[in-house]
Amino acid sequence: MRELVEEKLEHLFRFCSDKVSLRARLQKQATDHRVEIVATVPHGPVLVADAHADGVRSALDEALDRMARKLKRTREKVVTRRRRVGRGEV
């Protein structure tokens, strides 16, 4: 399971720089599985995505999709901010 999670987390690096720290936590609660992914972005926010599902793989996939969207949104904000500062606007 550890290798599967590490492999899937590596795919998130295409949405961000290599300086981002990613951590995943898997829990089993009765019949549910919970996956929480935490990304620490340098000079930025700490992003958290979690998901609940009947199976651990489906919970992992859902949490990965949510984290990918958050990382894309964060990257777009940084690019937009850089463009504005480059034009002399703040």
LOGU-953374 format. One line per field, with one value per atom (N, C-alpha, C): residue in one letter; residue number from 1; x, y, z. Coordinates in nm, 2 decimals, padded with zeros to 4 digits, m for minus. Atoms other than C-alpha are relative to their C-alpha. Example, Ala and Ser with C-alpha at 12.3 -4.5 7.8 and 13.67 -1.06 7.14 Angstrom:
vodo	A A A S S S
roro	1 1 1 2 2 2
xx	00.09 01.23 00.09 m00.09 01.37 m00.08
yy	m00.12 m00.45 00.12 m00.11 m00.11 00.11
zz	00.00 00.78 00.00 00.00 00.71 00.08
// end
This chain:
vodo	M M M R R R E E E L L L V V V E E E E E E K K K L L L E E E H H H L L L F F F R R R F F F C C C S S S D D D K K K V V V S S S L L L R R R A A A R R R L L L Q Q Q K K K Q Q Q A A A T T T D D D H H H R R R V V V E E E I I I V V V A A A T T T V V V P P P H H H G G G P P P V V V L L L V V V A A A D D D A A A H H H A A A D D D G G G V V V R R R S S S A A A L L L D D D E E E A A A L L L D D D R R R M M M A A A R R R K K K L L L K K K R R R T T T R R R E E E K K K V V V V V V T T T R R R R R R R R R R R R V V V G G G R R R G G G E E E V V V
roro	1 1 1 2 2 2 3 3 3 4 4 4 5 5 5 6 6 6 7 7 7 8 8 8 9 9 9 10 10 10 11 11 11 12 12 12 13 13 13 14 14 14 15 15 15 16 16 16 17 17 17 18 18 18 19 19 19 20 20 20 21 21 21 22 22 22 23 23 23 24 24 24 25 25 25 26 26 26 27 27 27 28 28 28 29 29 29 30 30 30 31 31 31 32 32 32 33 33 33 34 34 34 35 35 35 36 36 36 37 37 37 38 38 38 39 39 39 40 40 40 41 41 41 42 42 42 43 43 43 44 44 44 45 45 45 46 46 46 47 47 47 48 48 48 49 49 49 50 50 50 51 51 51 52 52 52 53 53 53 54 54 54 55 55 55 56 56 56 57 57 57 58 58 58 59 59 59 60 60 60 61 61 61 62 62 62 63 63 63 64 64 64 65 65 65 66 66 66 67 67 67 68 68 68 69 69 69 70 70 70 71 71 71 72 72 72 73 73 73 74 74 74 75 75 75 76 76 76 77 77 77 78 78 78 79 79 79 80 80 80 81 81 81 82 82 82 83 83 83 84 84 84 85 85 85 86 86 86 87 87 87 88 88 88 89 89 89 90 90 90
xx	00.08 00.00 00.09 m00.09 00.29 00.05 m00.05 00.43 m00.10 00.11 00.09 m00.02 00.02 00.05 00.11 m00.11 00.40 00.00 00.00 00.36 m00.11 00.11 00.03 00.03 m00.04 00.17 00.10 m00.10 00.45 m00.06 00.07 00.20 m00.05 00.04 00.10 00.11 m00.11 00.45 m00.01 00.01 00.36 m00.09 00.08 00.12 00.07 m00.06 00.37 00.16 m00.15 00.75 00.04 m00.05 00.96 00.02 m00.02 00.99 m00.12 00.12 00.64 00.02 m00.01 00.62 m00.14 00.13 00.34 00.00 00.01 00.22 m00.14 00.13 m00.07 m00.02 00.04 m00.25 m00.12 00.11 m00.48 m00.05 00.06 m00.73 m00.12 00.11 m00.99 m00.10 00.10 m01.31 m00.12 00.11 m01.56 00.00 00.01 m01.66 00.06 m00.05 m01.52 00.15 m00.14 m01.17 00.02 m00.02 m01.04 00.15 m00.14 m00.74 00.01 m00.02 m00.60 00.14 m00.12 m00.33 00.03 m00.04 m00.14 00.12 m00.11 00.08 00.05 m00.06 00.31 00.07 m00.06 00.39 00.09 m00.09 00.69 m00.05 00.05 00.59 m00.15 00.14 00.23 m00.08 00.09 m00.06 00.03 00.00 m00.08 m00.13 00.12 m00.33 m00.03 00.05 m00.54 m00.11 00.11 m00.76 m00.02 00.03 m00.94 m00.13 00.11 m01.19 m00.04 00.05 m01.41 m00.06 00.06 m01.51 00.00 00.01 m01.59 00.14 m00.13 m01.25 00.11 m00.11 m00.91 00.05 m00.05 m00.82 m00.10 00.10 m01.14 00.02 m00.02 m01.08 00.14 m00.13 m00.71 m00.02 00.02 m00.82 m00.07 00.07 m01.07 00.08 m00.08 m00.83 00.11 m00.10 m00.57 m00.05 00.06 m00.81 m00.02 00.02 m00.90 00.13 m00.12 m00.54 00.06 m00.05 m00.45 m00.07 00.07 m00.72 00.05 m00.05 m00.59 00.14 m00.14 m00.23 m00.01 00.02 m00.34 m00.04 00.05 m00.53 00.10 m00.11 m00.24 00.11 m00.10 00.00 m00.05 00.05 m00.23 00.00 00.00 m00.25 00.14 m00.14 00.13 00.04 m00.04 00.17 m00.07 00.07 m00.10 00.07 m00.06 00.07 00.13 m00.13 00.41 m00.02 00.03 00.26 m00.04 00.04 00.10 00.12 m00.12 00.42 00.10 m00.08 00.61 m00.04 00.05 00.39 00.01 00.00 00.44 m00.12 00.12 00.10 00.02 00.00 00.04 m00.14
yy	m00.12 00.00 00.13 m00.12 00.24 00.03 m00.03 00.20 00.06 m00.06 00.27 00.14 m00.14 00.59 00.09 m00.08 00.71 00.02 m00.01 00.64 00.10 m00.09 00.83 00.14 m00.13 01.12 00.07 m00.05 01.16 00.07 m00.06 01.25 00.14 m00.14 01.56 00.10 m00.09 01.71 00.07 m00.07 01.80 00.13 m00.12 02.06 00.10 m00.09 02.22 m00.02 00.02 02.26 m00.11 00.11 02.00 00.03 m00.04 02.20 m00.02 00.02 02.11 m00.13 00.12 01.86 m00.06 00.07 01.60 m00.11 00.10 01.38 m00.06 00.07 01.12 m00.08 00.07 00.97 m00.08 00.10 00.66 m00.05 00.05 00.56 m00.09 00.08 00.29 00.02 m00.02 00.38 m00.08 00.09 00.10 m00.06 00.05 00.04 00.10 m00.11 00.37 00.00 m00.03 00.45 00.15 m00.14 00.80 00.03 m00.04 00.95 00.15 m00.14 01.29 00.03 m00.04 01.45 00.15 m00.13 01.75 00.05 m00.06 01.97 00.13 m00.12 02.23 00.07 m00.08 02.50 00.10 m00.11 02.72 00.14 m00.14 03.08 00.00 00.01 02.97 m00.07 00.07 02.80 m00.15 00.15 02.45 m00.05 00.05 02.26 m00.13 00.13 01.98 m00.05 00.06 01.74 m00.13 00.13 01.45 m00.06 00.07 01.19 m00.12 00.12 00.92 m00.09 00.09 00.61 m00.14 00.14 00.24 m00.07 00.06 00.14 00.10 m00.08 00.27 00.06 m00.05 00.31 00.11 m00.10 00.51 00.13 m00.11 00.73 00.07 m00.05 00.78 00.08 m00.07 00.87 00.13 m00.12 01.12 00.11 m00.10 01.29 00.05 m00.04 01.30 00.10 m00.09 01.47 00.14 m00.13 01.73 00.08 m00.07 01.80 00.06 m00.05 01.83 00.13 m00.13 02.10 00.11 m00.11 02.29 00.04 m00.04 02.28 00.08 m00.08 02.40 00.14 m00.14 02.69 00.08 m00.07 02.78 00.05 m00.03 02.77 00.12 m00.10 02.99 00.14 m00.13 03.25 00.05 m00.04 03.26 00.06 m00.05 03.31 00.13 m00.13 03.58 00.11 m00.10 03.76 00.04 m00.03 03.74 00.09 m00.08 03.89 00.14 m00.13 04.18 00.08 m00.07 04.26 00.04 m00.02 04.24 00.13 m00.12 04.52 00.12 m00.12 04.75 00.01 00.00 04.67 m00.09 00.08 04.52 m00.04
zz	00.00 00.00 00.00 m00.01 00.08 m00.14 00.14 m00.27 m00.09 00.08 m00.43 00.03 m00.04 m00.23 m00.04 00.04 m00.30 m00.15 00.14 m00.67 m00.04 00.03 m00.68 00.04 m00.05 m00.48 m00.10 00.09 m00.73 m00.12 00.11 m01.00 00.03 m00.04 m00.80 m00.02 00.02 m00.85 m00.14 00.13 m01.21 00.01 m00.02 m01.07 00.09 m00.09 m00.84 m00.01 00.00 m00.78 00.09 m00.08 m00.63 00.15 m00.14 m00.31 00.09 m00.08 m00.20 00.07 m00.08 00.08 00.01 00.00 00.05 00.11 m00.10 00.33 m00.01 00.01 00.32 00.13 m00.12 00.61 m00.03 00.03 00.57 00.13 m00.12 00.83 m00.04 00.02 00.85 00.12 m00.10 01.04 m00.03 00.01 01.08 m00.14 00.13 00.72 m00.10 00.08 00.58 00.00 00.00 00.47 m00.02 00.01 00.51 m00.04 00.05 00.32 00.01 m00.02 00.41 m00.06 00.06 00.20 00.04 m00.04 00.33 m00.09 00.08 00.10 00.06 m00.05 00.24 m00.11 00.11 m00.02 00.06 m00.05 00.04 m00.03 00.01 00.09 m00.04 00.03 00.06 00.10 m00.10 00.23 00.02 m00.02 00.38 m00.06 00.07 00.16 00.05 m00.05 00.29 m00.08 00.08 00.09 00.07 m00.06 00.25 m00.07 00.07 00.12 00.09 m00.06 00.26 m00.10 00.09 00.07 00.06 m00.05 00.11 m00.02 00.02 m00.04 00.01 m00.02 00.02 m00.13 00.13 m00.35 m00.05 00.04 m00.42 00.08 m00.09 m00.12 m00.04 00.04 m00.23 m00.13 00.13 m00.59 00.02 m00.02 m00.47 00.07 m00.07 m00.23 m00.09 00.10 m00.51 m00.10 00.09 m00.74 00.06 m00.07 m00.48 00.02 m00.02 m00.40 m00.13 00.13 m00.77 m00.04 00.03 m00.81 00.08 m00.09 m00.51 m00.04 00.04 m00.63 m00.13 00.13 m00.98 00.03 m00.04 m00.82 00.06 m00.07 m00.60 m00.10 00.10 m00.90 m00.08 00.08 m01.10 00.07 m00.08 m00.82 00.00 00.00 m00.81 m00.13 00.13 m01.18 m00.03 00.02 m01.19 00.08 m00.08 m00.90 m00.06 00.06 m01.08 m00.12 00.12 m01.40 00.04 m00.04 m01.21 00.05 m00.06 m01.02 m00.11 00.11 m01.35 m00.08 00.08 m01.50 00.09 m00.09 m01.20 00.09 m00.08 m01.05 00.12 m00.11 m00.71 00.04
// end
